[in-house]
């Protein structure tokens, strides 16, 4: 059992603290921000309201052909809307979206350098957050609220990547060091772990969550990555909506995201071709060694080869399709 294995197990049993330097924020502000943003993303941001119950939702930004540019968490905060996404994607996302600001009172700003990020994930995540911040509003999944810690005003949002209960803490950069010390003290008091990004990657793959740059790209349609939860089928028009609606009415796609088990215990390289009946039918996108499930991965396979237990081949290695998630998280309370 490695140190990383111990940390993964500890998060599933309790909680872990993550410093998320690879996550970014794009701010969307202005009097037309709500109406304009509604036409840019797949979920119903028009219904969002301030407060801990309806102030956020997952969403996607799509090309006009319905392919994924970015997955985002939309948060309604005091300055307007935040689009939380990969830090590496934030600048490109801002450049793409700015092309659609014509005569609108909309301002886009990459806030990634202004904010430090901490994540707390695991069934005991709320206990750790309250140890650090004191009693906080009962934030529902995907919503956010404002709190104070170490004389800094922070935004606390409830989402994550492990499948377990999770909280994200957004801190102004000048208060980051003080907040970090408070969080470390809370983690120690709760018996939780301080974890590396590699641990979060194992947890993500165990949970079957697609990641931008691995499973998500402009080659992927939302239903292929099982992202229907980030889509509203009742809201008004947005970029890519016609394709998404057509896919839903047709009822199927050609490829699907699946879990993969590597029978010989070795990890394949992301990008490895998967074959069924001697023919290429898919590709490995992410791999991990899980203390719960062994050598596992995520990938896309052609429909018809996606049933759990289906045996595939990758350069002579036996790969079996697995049901997702690999690890069933503890129930996340409302």
N, C-alpha and C positions, 0 to 999 in steps of 0.2 A: 504494500500500500504506500503510495507516494504522498508527499505533502499536498500536492494538488488534489489527489483523491480525498484526503482527509477534509480539505476545504469544501469540496463539492458536497460531501456527505453532511458536513456541518451546516451548510446553507439549507439543504433539504430538511434537516432536523430542527434548525433554529433560525439563524440569519447570518448574512454576510454584508460587509461594507465594501463598496467598490468606488474607486476614484475614476471618473469617466471622462478622461481627457480627449477621447475620440468622439465625443458627442457634441453637437452644435445646436444653435438656435438662430432662426431667421425671424425677425420681427416684421409684422405687417400692420401698419398704423394708418390713420387718416379717417375722415368722415365716411368714405366709401368702402372702407376695408372689409366690412362684413359682406356686403353685396358682391364686391369684386372677388373676394376669396371663395365665396360660394360657387363661383363659376370656374375656379381653378382646381378644386379638390373634390374627391368622390363622396365624402360624407356630409351630413347636414349641419354645417356650421351656423346656419341661420337660427337654429334653435338654441344655441349656447347662451347661457346666462351666467353672470358673475356668481361666485360662491362655490361651496364644496360639493354640489350635487350635479350640476349640468354645465360645468365650465370647460369641458374638454371632450375629445373623441379621437380615435385613430382615423387616419385617412390616407389616401394615395394621391400623388400627382402623376398624371398620365400624359402620354403623347396623344396626338389627335387620332392615332391608330390604336389607342387603348393599351399601350405597353407602359410598364412601370418606369417612371423617372426617379421617384423617391417615395418611400413610406415615411409618414410623419405622424407625430402626435400634435394635434391642434389644441392649444391652451389659450383660454380667454383670460388675460391679465389686465392690470390697470392701464398699461400703455396701448393695449390693442390685442392683437393675436400673436402668439408665438407658434412657429412651426419647429418642433423638435425633431432633429434628424441626425444622420451621420455628419460629423464635423467636416469630413472630406467632401461631402456633397453640398454643404450649405452655400458656398460661393457660386457653384454652378447652378444650383436651384434658384438663387437670387437673380442671376443673369438671365435665366430662362423666363422666369416669371415677370421680370421687369419689361420684357417685350410686349406684354399684354396690358401694361398700364398706359392707357392712351390719354383720355381726358378725365381720368379718375383722380380723386383726392386720396391717393394711396402712396405710402412711403415704405420701401423695403430696406431693412438694415440687418446685416449679419452681426448678431450679438455674441457670437461664439467666443470672441476674445474678452468680452466684458463679464462673462459669467463662469464661475467654477461649478463643477458638477459632482455630486455624490449620489450613489444609489445604495439602497438598503433592500435586500431581497431575502425572502424566506418566510415561513409561517409565523415567526416571531418578529417580523419587520416592524409592525406597529409599536410593539413594546420598546424596541430600540429607539424608534423615532421619538416616542413620548419621553423616554429617558433623557434624550438630548434636548428636545424642544419644549417639554412640558405637555400638558393637555392640548391637543390640536383638534380642529373641527373634524367631524367624521367624514372625511373625504371619500367619495365613492370612486370605484375604478374609473380611470381616465380623466377624472376631474382634478382640480387644484385649489389651493388655498394659500393665504399669506400667513406667515408666522414670524416670530423673532427669536433669534438665537445668537448669543455672544454679541449683543448690540447691533446685529445685522438683520435687516428685513429680508427674508428668504421666501421663495415660492416652493411649496411642497406639492408635488403631483403624484398620483397613484397609478403607476404602470411600470412594466419591466419586461425582462426577457427570459426569465427562468420558468415561467408558468406559476410560480409561487406568488404570494402577496408581495408587493413591491412599492417602494416610495422613491421618488427622485427629488433631490434638493438642489435648487438653483440659487447660487450665492453670488452677490456682487464680488468681483475679483478682489477688492481691497479688504473684504472681510473673510476671505477664504481660509486663511491660516487659523484664525480664531475659531471658525466653525468646525474646521477639521479637528482641532484639539477636543472640542466638545463631543464631536461624533466618536472619536477614538475612545474617549472616556466612557461614553454610553455603550459602545460595543464591548468594552472590557467588563463593565458592570453587568451586562446582560449575558455574558459568556458567549458572545458571537465572535465571528472571525473577520479579519481584514483580508480581502481576497484580491487576486490579480485579475487582469483582463482575460487571461487564459482560462481561469476558473469559470468566469461568466460565459465564455464561449462553449465550454462543455455543457453547462446548464442550459444554454440556448438550444444546442443540438439535441440534448435529452428531451427538451420541451417541443421540438419540432418547429421552432420559430424561424422563418426565413429572414435572411439578413441582406441588406443592400450591399452589392459587390460580391456576394456569394450566390444566393438563390435569386436575388432580385436585380433586374437589369432591364434595358430596353428591348431585350429579346423575350420578355416574360409578360404574359397576360395575368391579371389579378386572379381569376379562378384557377389557373394552373398552379399558383402558389397558395391556394386555399385561403385567400384574403377577403372573402365575402363580408367578414365582419367589419371591414373598413369602408364599406360601400353602402350608401343609401339608395334604394331603388324607387324612392318616392319624391326625392327633392327635384329641384329644377335642373336646367342644363349645366353641364360642365364639360371641360375638354376630355374627349374620349368616351363620353357617355353613350353615344350611339353604338359603339363597338361592344361596350359592356352590356348594354341592354340586349343586343343581338346574341351575344354569347349566352345570356341567361335564358332567352326564349328558345334557343337551339338546344340547351340543356346539357351540353358537354363540350370539352376541349380535347385537343389531341394529346397533350402531355399533362402529367400531374406530379406534384411534389410528394415524395414518399420517404419513409425511413429505410435505412439500409443496414443490414448486419453482415459483417465480414467473417465468414465461417472459420478461416484459418487464424484469426486473431491479429492479422496484419492490417495496417491502415493504408488504403489506397490514396493516391494523390488526387486532390480536387482537379477536375477536368478529365479524369479517366473515363473512357467509354464503357458503357454497360451494354452487354449483348444478350439477346434472347433468341434461341433457335439459330445462333450463328450470325444474326443480323444486329447492327447497331440500333438500340432502342432507347438510349438515354445517356445520362452523364452524372458522375459524382460531383457534388458542389461543395460539401463540407464534411470533415471527418473529425472524430474525437475518440479518446479512450475513456470510457465512462466506468466509474466504480460500481455502478448499478447494472449496466447493460453490456460492458465489454467494448469491443471494437465496433463502432457504429458510425453512421454518416447520414447525410441527406443528399437527395438527388432528384432528378426528373426522369421519368420513364414514360414511354408511350402508353396511352390507355389500352388496356388489354393485358398489360404486364404489371399492373399496379396492385393486384390483390396480395394481401399479406401472405407470406410463405412462398411466393413465386421465386424460383431459383434463376439467377442470372449469372453471367460470366463477365469478368473484367480481367483481361490479360492472364487468363488461366486460373484466377482466384474465384472461388464460389462466393456469390453475394446473394443474400435473400432479402426480399422486400419485407419491411416490418411496419406494423401499425404504429401510428403516432398518437400521443407522445410515447417515448420510450419509458418515461417515468411519470406516473400519475401524480400531479401536485396535490398538496392538501388544499381543501376547498378554500377559495378566497371569499371571505365574508363581505357583504355589501358595505 
